[in-house]
């Protein structure tokens, strides 16, 4: 059976190449919104974190209708740390729309997502987006994309993919970069004509691969997947099995069945081959499970998701301020939340730590883990996090470490500073090419651990004009030790509240992280020392009154504004003997051993 009335397609691209904006216009022109309906930008980025950061974190489904044909569209994340979302979602579609920026060209994540699509033999439509940019170079970018196809060993059929030039923000597309049509008709036609329609045996027993999980307080866990064969109906008994656990089956019942229409989920009584459906009725359903008819439990193979490369230790907050701001503070609550996240995120791993209060959380990168921390923080959790560590592997008897392919795009005058810093971090330059008259793109192969903390340095070195992108690039033998941080910490020597007098005296020692009247405790990091030593300072010190007054005795104390860290900057800053205390309201840095006397004894013992 061929479903000529249906197409399933995913939109894949590097971060910030305009996927979600293009989907907005496809929805508008697909008749999803009323003519007078007020809509927000990037309507598919529904999460608060996604809207704040301007990135897609979770892959999301939507659909439009064009000339009587339903097109299921999946908007995928572009950031390398969320590549697991892209890998599993590609099992739900028959083809992909590859979006490439007309100025930047193919980037590291473009290569990654395209390689995964080509491995699955998906048809590809190449869309050169943002052709309205002043620095656009569409003809060169097309050549670069075709070179990428050659590098990835694309088939002749994939190499002959149609090329469309698009302005996603304006909602226009054409077959020529020199002029744009008034709408996206060219893109819709390409999807219908080039992406194959779903095929399958409608009369065979049910087989549905679960590629995504959602949760609803009313109906519980919701499985999302595409029907490979057969028909699914509301009220139907089902069997759940998994390709990686042969022989293990679980029974359930389809309580509620829905299909995605535009931005809404619509209840349906039944669905058939090729349909992407959402269903409830199985509390223990997991990503990668196959839903089958009761008498034929035949699991489908699920894509092998890439392994994590970085770990952090999450632990119960044991600082003097513990429990003041958070709603969930115990190890039991922390454990439940972390293991619940595993059900939704296939590229995350969680293991018990050395003590009952600690958990090792393994992820794809800093961004992957920081998004999890920020999400938990907003839900009311309070916890402590260690510095990130890369995961080593032993390959052929050698200790190997994960490498990153890094692309840095900077103005020409800052290239020297970038090369100096990346060279000192054991980076190996692969290529260097000019981008127009004023910018240069350099590509490095660098150990993942050496990249921790570099992003903020790049912003300083390039005066905020640098663009950095990175992606996992395999394992290579250990490159040797490196000093990641060349500064020390200023540590509060007693509990209390920071005073302007105390801060004024302490700011000569380095850069302060706190302001006046900030509550502090012994062992809390209140600033950064320019030397590689830790210094205890008393920021709570008050000026004692004297009986003698003089004209200049009480002149105003001028304080330097404190440096305020974002979550990612705090993760990059902390050293191995430090922790980050995360609460719904505050972000504090602290030493693992809070007592200054005890910490000094430990240091002397090591020496």
Number of C-alpha atoms within 10 A of each C-alpha: 13 14 16 13 15 19 24 26 27 26 26 27 31 27 22 16 25 22 26 26 20 24 24 21 19 24 19 17 18 19 13 18 14 9 8 6 8 7 11 9 12 20 15 23 22 13 13 10 16 16 15 9 9 14 18 25 22 22 21 19 22 19 23 23 20 15 10 9 14 19 22 22 24 25 24 28 26 28 23 24 23 23 23 23 24 27 22 22 21 25 21 25 25 22 26 26 22 23 26 30 25 28 22 17 22 22 20 22 23 24 19 21 23 22 18 18 24 19 12 13 15 20 24 27 24 20 26 29 29 24 22 18 12 9 13 19 19 23 12 12 19 21 12 14 21 17 14 18 20 13 11 16 14 18 13 10 10 16 17 15 15 16 18 20 29 32 25 26 17 16 21 22 26 21 16 14 20 10 13 19 16 11 19 22 17 16 24 20 13 16 23 20 11 15 21 20 21 21 16 16 15 17 12 12 18 27 26 28 27 29 25 25 19 14 13 9 6 6 14 14 20 24 26 23 26 23 28 24 22 20 21 27 18 19 15 14 16 23 23 26 24 23 15 13 10 11 11 11 17 15 16 19 16 16 15 18 23 21 21 19 17 21 16 13 15 13 15 14 12 16 19 21 25 28 26 23 25 23 24 23 22 21 13 15 21 22 21 24 27 29 29 26 22 18 10 12 23 22 24 20 14 19 16 12 14 13 15 20 24 21 23 20 21 26 25 24 24 15 18 13 13 16 17 11 16 20 15 20 21 16 18 12 14 22 20 10 14 20 15 11 14 15 17 18 17 23 22 22 18 19 14 14 14 10 8 12 17 20 22 19 22 24 28 24 22 21 17 20 22 15 16 14 21 17 15 20 21 14 14 15 25 30 27 24 24 21 21 23 18 22 17 16 17 12 12 7 7 11 14 18 21 22 25 22 22 27 21 19 25 26 18 15 12 18 20 10 13 21 17 11 15 20 14 13 21 18 24 17 16 12 11 15 11 14 17 10 8 10 17 18 20 19 21 21 21 25 28 25 20 21 19 22 19 18 17 14 13 22 15 12 18 19 12 12 14 20 15 16 19 23 24 24 17 13 19 17 16 16 15 7 9 11 8 16 13 10 15 18 29 27 27 26 22 19 16 17 17 23 19 21 19 18 25 18 15 22 20 11 17 18 19 24 18 20 20 17 13 13 15 23 22 22 24 30 29 31 25 23 21 15 13 12 12 16 20 18 22 22 31 24 19 13 11 5 7 7 4 6 9 6 6 7 9 9 7 9 11 10 15 13 11 15 14 13 15 10 18 17 15 18 24 21 23 23 18 12 12 22 27 26 24 24 29 18 12 11 16 19 25 23 22 18 17 20 15 18 10 10 16 12 11 12 9 8 8 7 6
